[in-house]
């Protein structure tokens, strides 16, 4: 008799709740590596977004990676900022929410002192990101997230790199 009750309880937990728009805020920290990144270096990201019916949603993420570039002597310098509006598709499975994400926005490279972050934008600062991740809901409106993305500046010989982040999600 216990098996059918436990089976029904597990089945009910796996069925997603009614569709409703859910906003979220995510703060993450991790590493940038591979591609144009000469060495693994730390990065942080802040994102706001929301999801709706059928697991489709959007996100706007800002990230900052300091000391991205490196001289032949090993001296690190420069920064890379990203401002990436993205579309994601998630599949809620109980407390687990795997997702795939694609964005098109700014990948801003700064190697020295500039007048400002957005003052000298060019075609070299436009690119895309693609990746995926997993959000695990640990409380009603709190979760933890792991996120892997590939970033590429639009030009064929432009900057490209990978990023692996871990963070906290509030809402959604």
C-alpha positions as CSV (number, residue, x, y, z in Angstrom):
1,X,0.0,0.0,0.0
2,X,2.9,2.4,0.7
3,X,4.3,2.2,-2.8
4,X,1.3,3.8,-4.7
5,X,1.1,6.7,-2.1
6,X,4.8,7.4,-2.4
7,X,4.6,7.1,-6.2
8,X,1.7,9.6,-6.4
9,X,3.6,12.0,-4.1
10,X,6.7,11.9,-6.3
11,X,4.6,12.3,-9.4
12,X,2.9,15.4,-8.0
13,X,6.2,17.0,-7.1
14,X,7.5,16.5,-10.6
15,X,4.5,18.2,-12.3
16,X,5.1,21.9,-12.6
17,X,2.7,24.3,-11.1
18,X,0.3,26.5,-13.1
19,X,2.0,28.8,-15.6
20,X,2.5,32.3,-14.4
21,X,5.1,35.0,-15.1
22,X,7.9,34.8,-12.6
23,X,10.6,37.4,-12.2
24,X,14.1,36.7,-10.8
25,X,17.4,38.3,-9.8
26,X,20.6,36.3,-10.0
27,X,24.1,37.1,-8.7
28,X,26.9,34.9,-9.8
29,X,30.7,34.5,-9.5
30,X,33.0,32.2,-11.5
31,X,35.8,32.0,-14.0
32,X,36.5,33.0,-17.6
33,X,38.7,30.6,-19.6
34,X,39.6,29.3,-23.0
35,X,39.6,31.1,-26.4
36,X,40.9,34.6,-26.1
37,X,41.3,34.5,-22.3
38,X,45.1,33.9,-21.8
39,X,44.5,32.5,-18.3
40,X,41.6,31.7,-16.0
41,X,40.4,34.8,-14.3
42,X,37.5,35.7,-12.0
43,X,34.3,37.2,-13.2
44,X,31.0,38.3,-11.6
45,X,27.5,38.7,-13.2
46,X,24.2,40.2,-12.2
47,X,21.0,39.3,-14.1
48,X,17.3,40.1,-14.0
49,X,14.7,38.3,-15.9
50,X,11.4,36.5,-16.0
51,X,9.8,33.4,-17.3
52,X,6.4,32.6,-18.4
53,X,4.3,29.8,-19.9
54,X,6.0,26.7,-21.4
55,X,9.4,27.5,-19.7
56,X,10.3,30.3,-22.2
57,X,11.7,33.5,-20.7
58,X,14.2,36.4,-21.0
59,X,17.1,37.7,-19.1
60,X,19.3,40.8,-19.1
61,X,22.8,40.1,-17.7
62,X,25.7,42.4,-17.0
63,X,29.1,40.8,-16.2
64,X,32.6,42.2,-15.4
65,X,35.9,40.4,-15.8
66,X,38.9,42.3,-14.5
67,X,42.5,41.5,-15.6
68,X,41.2,39.7,-18.7
69,X,44.3,40.2,-20.9
70,X,47.9,39.3,-20.2
71,X,51.3,40.5,-21.5
72,X,54.0,38.0,-22.5
73,X,55.7,38.7,-19.2
74,X,52.6,37.6,-17.3
75,X,51.3,41.0,-16.3
76,X,47.5,41.1,-16.3
77,X,45.5,44.1,-17.5
78,X,42.3,45.3,-19.0
79,X,38.6,44.3,-18.6
80,X,35.8,42.7,-20.5
81,X,32.2,43.7,-19.8
82,X,29.2,42.0,-21.2
83,X,25.6,43.4,-21.4
84,X,23.6,40.6,-22.9
85,X,19.8,40.4,-23.4
86,X,19.0,36.7,-23.8
87,X,16.2,34.2,-24.4
88,X,16.1,31.0,-22.5
89,X,14.1,27.8,-22.5
90,X,13.8,25.8,-19.3
91,X,12.3,22.5,-18.3
92,X,11.1,22.5,-14.7
93,X,11.4,19.1,-13.1
94,X,10.4,19.5,-9.5
95,X,13.0,21.6,-7.8
96,X,15.4,21.3,-10.7
97,X,15.3,23.6,-13.7
98,X,17.8,22.9,-16.5
99,X,17.9,25.6,-19.2
100,X,19.4,26.6,-22.5
101,X,20.1,30.2,-23.2
102,X,21.1,32.4,-26.2
103,X,21.8,36.1,-26.2
104,X,23.0,38.8,-28.6
105,X,24.4,42.1,-27.1
106,X,27.6,43.8,-26.1
107,X,31.0,42.3,-25.3
108,X,33.0,45.4,-24.5
109,X,36.8,45.1,-24.3
110,X,38.8,47.8,-22.5
111,X,42.6,47.5,-22.4
112,X,43.4,50.9,-21.0
113,X,41.9,54.1,-19.5
114,X,38.9,55.0,-21.6
115,X,36.5,57.9,-21.4
116,X,33.6,55.6,-20.4
117,X,32.1,52.2,-20.7
118,X,29.7,53.0,-23.6
119,X,31.4,56.1,-25.0
120,X,33.4,54.3,-27.8
121,X,31.2,51.4,-28.9
122,X,31.9,49.8,-32.3
123,X,31.2,46.7,-34.3
124,X,34.0,45.0,-32.4
125,X,31.9,45.3,-29.2
126,X,28.9,43.3,-30.5
127,X,28.6,39.6,-30.1
128,X,26.6,36.6,-28.8
129,X,26.5,34.1,-26.0
130,X,25.1,30.6,-26.0
131,X,25.0,28.0,-23.2
132,X,23.0,26.4,-20.5
133,X,22.8,25.7,-16.9
134,X,20.8,24.3,-14.0
135,X,18.9,26.2,-11.3
136,X,18.0,24.2,-8.1
137,X,15.3,25.7,-6.0
138,X,16.3,25.4,-2.3
139,X,13.4,27.4,-0.9
140,X,10.1,28.8,-2.2
141,X,11.8,31.9,-3.8
142,X,15.5,31.1,-3.4
143,X,17.7,28.9,-5.6
144,X,21.3,28.2,-6.6
145,X,22.5,28.2,-10.1
146,X,25.3,26.9,-12.2
147,X,25.7,28.5,-15.7
148,X,28.1,27.7,-18.6
149,X,28.3,30.0,-21.6
150,X,30.4,30.6,-24.7
151,X,30.9,34.3,-25.7
152,X,32.0,35.4,-29.1
153,X,32.5,38.8,-30.7
154,X,30.7,39.0,-34.0
155,X,33.8,39.4,-36.2
156,X,35.4,36.1,-37.4
157,X,38.7,37.0,-35.7
158,X,37.0,38.6,-32.7
159,X,37.5,37.7,-29.0
160,X,35.9,34.5,-27.8
161,X,35.9,32.8,-24.4
162,X,34.0,30.5,-22.0
163,X,32.5,31.3,-18.7
164,X,31.5,29.0,-15.8
165,X,29.5,30.7,-13.0
166,X,27.8,29.7,-9.7
167,X,25.3,31.9,-8.0
168,X,22.2,32.6,-6.1
169,X,18.7,33.2,-7.6
170,X,16.0,35.2,-5.8
171,X,12.4,34.8,-7.2
172,X,11.4,32.8,-10.2
